[in-house]
Amino acid sequence: MERNVAWKQYDETALAELEALAADYIDFISENKTERECATAAIAAAENAGYDSLADCIAAGTPVGPGSKLWACAQGKAVVLVHVGSEPLAAGLNILGAHIDSPRLDIKQNPLYEANDFALLDTHYYGGIKNYQWTALPLALHGVVAQTDGTVVEVNIGEDPADPVFCVTDLLPHLGTQQLDKKGAKVVEGEDLDVLVGNRPLVEAAATNANAEASADESGETAEAAEATGETAGKGPVKAHVLSLLADKYGIAEEDFLSAELEVVPAGRARDLGLDRSMVIGYGQDDRVCAYTSLAAQLALGDDVPARTAVCVLVDKEEIGSVGASGMASMFFENTIAEIMALAGEDGPLALRRALTRSRMLSSDVSAGFDPAYASVYEAKNSAYLGRGLVFNKYTGARGKSGSNDASAEYVALVRRIMDDAHVSFQTAELGRVDAGGGGTIAYIPAKYGMDVIDSGVAVLSMHAPWEVTSKADIYEARRGYEAFLRDAS
């Protein structure tokens, strides 16, 4: 049952829509490379579309009814958008669920050190990466630094063309004979993924600090100057220079690394890929390609009142097991729905259980695109192909479907009907050959409520690499398919 290439069905109007969507998507993933940034952007877009803060509605006791549009956020890293439908919430919800975290390098709490005239930041990789792919690559630093006085400083270095970038160094092949004899997992080990951030020493530090103190006496800022002086005193000269730059630009001290969330990601914008510009190459497309299209589909409902309440869930921590207060395994999603139901006059644990059990969800996560360079790990007739539309995975998991949510045949049939009625190009796939490996998504977590869930997303090449590849046609079909699902009243 080979599926048709989606490109063949587009007229000029559809192609214009596709390119406009792809351009917006490229902007989104270029400007939002962390879960915090994605959550902030999603909330801003929702508010522009008329969504209100659920927290504000709870505080004011604002009643909720058909047409109400609400957003909620957990720790600045996970978002739920709810567009209340005409039917009671207890009748069930149509839910899109994606994750907005991606594999990366996290800066450790005590990271900055000097070695052989270099200043480096020690890292702990996050999610499933191939370590060697992160060497000799321009890197940017994104995140926040929380200070003890309650100030939270946002950091973004390496994205503006005028910014410096960073890197993890690699070993030259002339001296790499022993390195190349190692297994791939050991070519570059986790503790060697230190980020190079400086090489220039702080020259005449004592004189500079004395001048700073004199200047501070004149301006009445003696305490701040003294703090800066103490921060660099006794440090290696290159490390001291880095700390002085951080103090000047961001007002942060070395101790502030203890309460920082700083992420190292590939620097630079996503781009069109191919002479035909048919694809997108960029960082974090797992799973922001599905998060973006889910968000776009949710907001596309506009002021229409759907029959079933439409929900878009964008969560954190999927790459490390969906754990923590901002992951899908937390109570954030369930608590949000409970609060909305209370405002809608459908209060009570039984009504909530009925709503969740009667809900339907597309676990919007990417699928492994068939790559002819590595054909041996795919089973061709059950693989996802770039350009053939939205992908449905009845099950994922590893080997014997371990860790998978396996959607029922009846639910698969319902989803097929929704896509066919909306003329959405779609395909079905598995992750790869049965014994080749495997993986999972958030699907099994909401399935615990008894709701129908199926994995649904966009095919990706080079998944979990610093730069991943998707098809513009698949992005377009995902956006169309997700909206069709949200609007379905059956």
URWO-V320249 format. One line per field, one symbol per residue. ss: DSSP state (A for helix, B for strand, O for the rest). phi: phi as a letter, one per 30 degrees, with the letter a starting at -180 (. if undefined). Layout:
ss=???
phi=???
//
This chain:
ss=OOOOOAAAAOOAAAAAAAAAAAAAAAAAAAAOOOAAAAAAAAAAAAAAOOOBBAAAAAAAOOOOOOOOBBBBBBOOOBBBBBBOOOOOAAAOBBBBBBBOOOOBBBBBBBBBBBBOOBBBBBBBBBOOOOAAAAOOOOBBBBBBBBOOOOOBBBBBBOOOOOOOOBBOOOOOAAAOAAAAOOOAAAAOOAAAOOBBBBOOOOOOAAAAAAAAAAAAAAAOOAAAAAAAAAAAOOOOAAAAAAAAAAAAAAOOOAAAAAABBBBBBBOOOOBBBOOOOOBBBBOOAAAAAAAAAAAAAAAOOOOOOOOOBBBBBBBBOAAAOOOOOOBOOOOAAAAAAAAAAAAOOOOOAAAAAAAAAOOBBBBBOOBBBOOAAAAAAOOAAAOBOOOOOBBBBOOOBBOOOBOOOOOOAAAAAAAAAAAAAOOOOBBBOOOOOOOOOBBOOOAAAAAAAOOBBBBBBOBBBOOOOOOBBBBAAAAAAAAAAAAAAAAOOO
phi=.dddddedcdcdddddddddddddddddddcbcbddddddddddddddcjdcddeddddciddcaejdbbbbbchibbbbcbcdcddedddjccbcbbcccbeaccdddbcdbcbhiccbcdbbdbidbceddcchbdbccbkbbccddjdccdbabjcdedddbbacdbcdddcceddddddedcebcedcddcdbabcdddhedddddddddddedcicedddddddddcdiceddeddddddddddcicceddddbcbcccbedjddbdbjedhdbbcadidcbddddddddddddddhcdcddcecbbcccciddbjididccddddeddddddddddddicdkdddddddddddbbcddbdbdddbddbddcccedbccbdjcjeccceabibhdieicccdddddedddedddddchcdbbcacdleecdllabbdeddddddjddbbdaacdbcheidebcbbcdddddddeddddeddddcd
//
